[in-house]
Amino acid sequence: MKLLTAALISAVIAFVLTAVLGRVLIPALHKLKFGQNILTDIGPSWHAKKQGTPTMGGLMFIIGITVSVILTALLCKAFSIPVFSDDENIRSLEIVKLISGFLLAICSAMIGFADDYIKVVKKRNLGLTEIQKTIPQLLVIAGYLASLTIAGNTSMLIPLIGRVSFDTVPGLIFYYVFGACAIYGTINAVNFTDGLDGLCAGVTLPVGVSFVVMAAIYKTTSVGIIGAALAGGLAGYLIWNHYPAKVMMGDTGSNFLGGLVAALAYAIDCPLIILAVGIIYVIEAMSDVIQIGSIKIRHKKVFKMAPIHHHFEMSGWNEKKIDVVFSLISVAGGATAILLMYFTVK
């Protein structure tokens, strides 16, 4: 009950802050001429009408979520609602997971901000090169994984199997390689999902709610607070980002979301749960991989356009329909993740 109370407080604060920030940030982005530059070679031609829509709007929910978590933690302390475990060792690890997880998300957002800045201000359409993005992302991920291992977190839950330890040298090598692939993949898969008005935020909102429920199952209030802030912040952002969008989150926002989702999965010791709770991210990323592979090997396209949300656009679906269908699939993926978590820790 205390976890749900803390989660509700966190969600409300994040919602209000993000929604109010839209009134300030969107005019400021217009004034700075931080408008979206639409590339018709990576999206349908009719997206050209979105040209000039302010980007970097992800700053709204980044601020809203971060401030919400801090304020909620202070309120919980004031009203004697425990945020961390009573066990000193577990509490220390939970604190490390929270701080390092937010640093992962914020550092990912900074890389995305650099990419957005180059595209919008420097007028270089492609922004950072793949190498320029990948190297700092991998360095940030390595630092995050190092913080977990130093704190003693060298195990993870395998859905329906249980906890597996990686405290040997070969195990640690696997832990780092797997972690790098999982987190890097999540950050970039969320970025792929950000291609339509309201899509990425609408898909990720149920992900936040799902983590609140999984936090209750795993009995970790801190994860519940962050998951609720994520859901509340995105709900506030959707006021401004639903079709037709008044603002775009940019790589600043999508990278932050990817980093935070990965951190939440690690905070409940189950990174593999991303495959279920982030099912849309997986589908979006795989559609791009399949498309590129097919073109290189068969010289033929599998989809009319990738990622797959553009395929449905080219097939006649409007953006609202895609948003609704993809969000419902995300809800189903979240429900599956909750069941997997329940039977794993049962």
matplotlib code that plots the C-alpha trace (Angstrom):
import matplotlib.pyplot as plt

x = [0.0, 2.9, 4.5, 1.3, 0.9, 4.5, 4.0, 0.8, 2.5, 5.4, 3.1, 1.0, 4.1, 5.7, 2.5, 1.9, 5.5, 5.9, 2.5, 3.3, 6.8, 5.3, 3.8, 7.3, 9.6, 7.6, 7.5, 11.2, 12.1, 10.1, 12.0, 15.4, 14.3, 14.9, 12.7, 12.5, 14.3, 12.3, 14.3, 12.0, 14.4, 13.8, 10.1, 7.0, 7.0, 3.9, 5.9, 7.3, 4.4, 6.0, 9.0, 9.8, 7.9, 10.1, 12.3, 14.3, 10.9, 12.2, 13.7, 10.1, 9.7, 13.4, 13.1, 9.6, 10.6, 13.9, 12.3, 9.4, 11.6, 13.6, 10.4, 8.7, 11.7, 11.7, 8.0, 8.3, 11.0, 8.8, 5.9, 8.0, 7.3, 10.4, 11.9, 14.7, 15.0, 15.6, 18.5, 21.6, 23.3, 20.2, 19.6, 23.1, 22.6, 19.2, 20.7, 23.5, 20.9, 18.8, 21.7, 23.6, 20.4, 19.6, 23.1, 22.8, 19.6, 20.9, 24.2, 22.3, 20.1, 23.2, 24.5, 21.1, 21.1, 24.5, 22.9, 19.8, 22.0, 24.1, 21.0, 19.0, 21.6, 24.6, 22.2, 23.9, 21.0, 22.5, 23.8, 26.4, 27.9, 27.2, 30.7, 30.4, 27.2, 28.3, 31.6, 30.2, 27.2, 29.3, 31.6, 28.5, 27.1, 30.5, 30.5, 27.0, 27.7, 30.9, 29.0, 26.7, 29.5, 31.5, 28.3, 28.1, 25.3, 26.7, 23.6, 20.3, 16.9, 16.1, 12.3, 10.7, 14.1, 15.4, 18.5, 21.8, 25.2, 28.0, 30.7, 33.4, 35.8, 34.0, 30.7, 31.7, 32.8, 29.4, 27.7, 29.4, 29.0, 25.4, 24.8, 26.4, 24.3, 21.1, 21.4, 22.8, 20.1, 17.3, 18.5, 18.6, 15.4, 13.5, 15.0, 13.7, 10.2, 10.2, 9.0, 5.3, 3.5, 2.8, 4.1, 7.2, 5.6, 2.3, 4.2, 6.5, 3.8, 2.5, 6.1, 6.3, 3.1, 4.3, 7.4, 5.3, 3.5, 6.8, 8.3, 5.5, 6.1, 9.9, 9.2, 11.3, 9.6, 12.4, 11.7, 7.9, 8.5, 10.7, 8.3, 5.4, 7.3, 8.1, 4.4, 3.2, 5.8, 4.9, 1.2, 2.0, 4.2, 1.4, -0.7, 1.7, 2.9, -0.3, -1.2, -0.8, 2.3, 3.2, 6.7, 9.0, 11.1, 14.2, 17.1, 17.4, 14.2, 14.2, 17.8, 16.8, 13.8, 15.9, 18.4, 15.8, 13.9, 17.1, 18.0, 14.6, 15.0, 18.4, 17.0, 14.7, 17.6, 15.9, 17.2, 15.7, 12.2, 12.8, 12.0, 8.4, 7.8, 9.5, 8.0, 7.3, 11.0, 12.0, 9.6, 10.7, 14.5, 14.1, 12.1, 15.0, 17.5, 15.4, 14.9, 18.6, 19.6, 17.1, 18.2, 21.9, 21.4, 18.3, 18.3, 14.6, 12.6, 10.5, 8.6, 7.4, 9.5, 11.3, 11.0, 7.7, 5.5, 6.4, 5.4, 1.9, 1.8, 2.6, -0.1, -2.7, -2.9, -3.1, -0.8, -3.6, -4.4, -0.8, -0.4, -3.4, -2.6, 1.1, 0.2, -2.2, 0.5, 2.7, 0.1, -0.1, 3.7, 3.6, 1.0, 3.2, 6.2, 4.3, 3.2, 6.8, 8.1, 5.4, 6.2, 9.9, 10.1, 7.2]
y = [0.0, 2.4, 1.6, 2.5, 5.7, 6.7, 5.8, 7.8, 10.9, 10.4, 10.1, 13.2, 15.4, 14.2, 14.8, 18.3, 19.4, 18.1, 19.4, 22.9, 22.9, 22.6, 26.1, 27.5, 25.2, 25.0, 28.8, 29.0, 26.3, 28.2, 31.4, 29.6, 28.1, 24.6, 23.1, 19.5, 19.0, 16.3, 13.9, 12.4, 9.5, 8.1, 8.7, 9.1, 12.2, 13.7, 14.1, 17.2, 19.1, 18.5, 20.6, 23.2, 21.5, 22.2, 19.3, 18.5, 18.5, 15.5, 18.0, 18.5, 15.0, 14.6, 17.5, 16.4, 12.8, 13.8, 16.4, 14.2, 11.3, 13.7, 15.4, 12.0, 10.7, 13.7, 13.4, 9.7, 10.5, 13.3, 10.9, 7.9, 5.9, 3.7, 4.1, 1.6, -1.8, -2.0, -4.4, -2.3, -4.3, -4.4, -0.7, 0.3, -1.7, -0.1, 3.4, 2.5, 1.2, 4.4, 6.9, 5.0, 4.3, 8.0, 8.8, 6.3, 7.9, 11.5, 10.7, 9.0, 12.1, 14.3, 12.2, 12.6, 16.4, 16.7, 14.8, 17.1, 20.2, 19.4, 18.6, 21.7, 24.4, 23.4, 22.3, 19.0, 16.8, 13.5, 14.8, 12.7, 9.8, 6.2, 6.0, 9.3, 8.1, 4.5, 5.1, 7.5, 5.3, 2.2, 4.1, 5.3, 1.7, 0.3, 2.8, 1.9, -1.9, -1.3, 0.6, -2.4, -5.0, -2.9, -2.7, -6.5, -6.9, -9.7, -11.8, -11.5, -13.1, -15.3, -15.3, -18.6, -20.0, -17.9, -16.1, -16.9, -15.6, -14.3, -13.9, -15.9, -14.3, -15.9, -15.0, -11.4, -11.2, -12.5, -10.1, -7.1, -8.2, -9.1, -5.9, -3.8, -5.4, -5.2, -1.6, -0.3, -2.2, -0.8, 2.8, 2.7, 0.6, 3.3, 5.8, 3.9, 4.0, 7.8, 8.3, 9.4, 12.0, 10.5, 7.0, 6.6, 8.3, 6.4, 3.1, 3.8, 5.1, 1.5, 0.4, 2.7, 1.4, -2.2, -1.4, -0.1, -3.4, -5.4, -3.3, -4.3, -7.9, -7.5, -5.4, -2.4, 1.0, 3.0, 1.3, 1.9, 5.6, 5.9, 3.8, 5.9, 9.1, 7.8, 7.1, 10.4, 12.4, 10.9, 11.4, 15.1, 15.2, 13.6, 16.7, 18.4, 15.5, 13.7, 14.0, 16.7, 17.2, 20.6, 19.4, 16.4, 14.7, 14.4, 12.0, 13.9, 12.4, 9.0, 8.3, 9.2, 6.9, 4.0, 4.5, 4.7, 1.6, -0.4, 0.9, -0.1, -3.6, -3.9, -2.4, -5.5, -7.7, -8.9, -7.2, -9.9, -8.6, -5.9, -8.4, -8.6, -5.1, -3.4, -5.7, -2.7, -1.6, -5.1, -5.2, -1.8, -2.6, -6.0, -4.6, -2.3, -5.1, -7.4, -4.6, -3.8, -7.4, -8.2, -5.3, -6.3, -10.0, -10.3, -6.8, -6.7, -4.9, -6.9, -3.8, -0.8, 1.3, 0.6, 0.9, -0.9, 2.0, 3.6, 0.4, 0.7, 4.4, 3.5, 0.8, 3.5, 3.5, 7.0, 8.0, 7.9, 4.3, 3.2, 5.0, 3.1, -0.3, -0.1, 1.2, -1.7, -4.2, -2.4, -3.0, -6.7, -6.9, -5.2, -7.7, -10.6, -9.1, -8.8, -12.5, -13.6, -11.5, -12.9, -16.6, -15.9, -14.5, -16.6]
z = [0.0, 0.9, -2.5, -4.4, -2.4, -3.2, -6.9, -7.1, -5.6, -8.0, -11.1, -10.2, -9.6, -12.9, -14.8, -13.5, -13.9, -17.4, -18.6, -17.1, -18.6, -22.0, -21.7, -21.1, -23.2, -26.5, -27.0, -26.0, -28.6, -31.2, -30.3, -30.6, -33.9, -32.7, -35.3, -36.6, -39.9, -41.8, -44.0, -46.6, -47.3, -43.8, -43.6, -45.8, -48.0, -46.3, -43.1, -44.7, -43.1, -39.7, -40.8, -38.2, -35.3, -32.2, -31.2, -27.9, -26.2, -24.2, -21.9, -20.5, -19.2, -18.3, -15.9, -14.8, -14.0, -12.3, -10.1, -9.3, -8.1, -5.8, -4.4, -3.9, -2.0, 0.3, 0.9, 1.6, 4.2, 5.7, 6.1, 7.1, 3.9, 3.4, -0.1, 0.4, 2.1, 5.9, 5.2, 5.0, 2.2, 0.1, 0.7, -0.4, -3.7, -4.3, -3.9, -6.3, -8.8, -8.5, -8.8, -11.5, -13.4, -13.6, -14.6, -17.4, -18.6, -18.3, -20.0, -22.8, -23.1, -23.3, -26.3, -27.8, -27.1, -29.0, -31.9, -31.9, -31.5, -34.5, -36.6, -35.6, -34.8, -36.9, -39.8, -40.4, -41.3, -40.1, -36.8, -35.1, -37.1, -35.9, -34.4, -32.7, -31.0, -30.3, -28.6, -25.9, -25.5, -24.8, -22.4, -20.4, -20.4, -19.3, -16.4, -15.4, -15.4, -13.5, -10.8, -10.4, -10.2, -7.7, -5.6, -5.7, -8.3, -10.4, -10.9, -12.8, -12.9, -15.9, -16.4, -15.2, -14.2, -11.3, -10.2, -12.0, -10.7, -12.9, -10.2, -12.0, -14.6, -17.6, -16.0, -15.6, -19.2, -20.3, -17.8, -19.4, -23.1, -22.6, -20.6, -23.3, -26.0, -24.0, -22.9, -26.2, -28.1, -25.8, -26.1, -29.9, -30.3, -28.3, -30.7, -33.7, -32.1, -32.1, -35.6, -35.3, -33.2, -29.8, -30.7, -28.5, -25.5, -26.0, -26.1, -23.2, -20.8, -20.3, -19.8, -16.8, -15.4, -15.8, -13.9, -11.0, -10.8, -11.2, -8.4, -6.1, -7.0, -6.4, -3.3, -4.2, -3.7, -5.4, -8.7, -8.3, -7.7, -10.9, -13.0, -11.9, -12.6, -16.1, -16.7, -15.2, -17.1, -20.4, -19.8, -19.3, -22.4, -24.5, -23.9, -26.2, -28.3, -29.4, -33.0, -34.4, -32.2, -31.0, -30.0, -30.7, -28.0, -30.3, -29.6, -26.3, -25.1, -26.8, -25.6, -22.0, -22.2, -23.5, -20.8, -18.1, -19.3, -19.3, -15.8, -14.5, -15.8, -14.2, -10.9, -10.6, -11.7, -14.8, -18.0, -20.2, -19.1, -21.7, -24.4, -23.1, -21.6, -24.5, -27.2, -29.5, -29.2, -30.2, -33.2, -34.4, -34.1, -35.8, -38.6, -39.4, -39.1, -41.4, -43.9, -44.2, -44.3, -47.0, -49.1, -48.8, -49.3, -51.6, -53.0, -52.1, -49.4, -46.9, -45.7, -47.7, -45.3, -42.0, -39.1, -39.2, -38.2, -41.5, -43.3, -41.8, -42.7, -46.3, -46.2, -45.4, -41.6, -40.1, -37.2, -34.6, -35.5, -35.4, -32.0, -30.5, -31.9, -30.9, -27.4, -27.0, -28.0, -25.4, -22.8, -23.7, -23.5, -20.1, -18.8, -20.1, -18.3, -15.1, -15.2, -16.0, -13.1, -10.8, -11.6, -11.5, -8.0, -6.6]

ax = plt.figure().add_subplot(projection="3d")
ax.plot(x, y, z, "-o")
ax.set_aspect("equal")
plt.show()
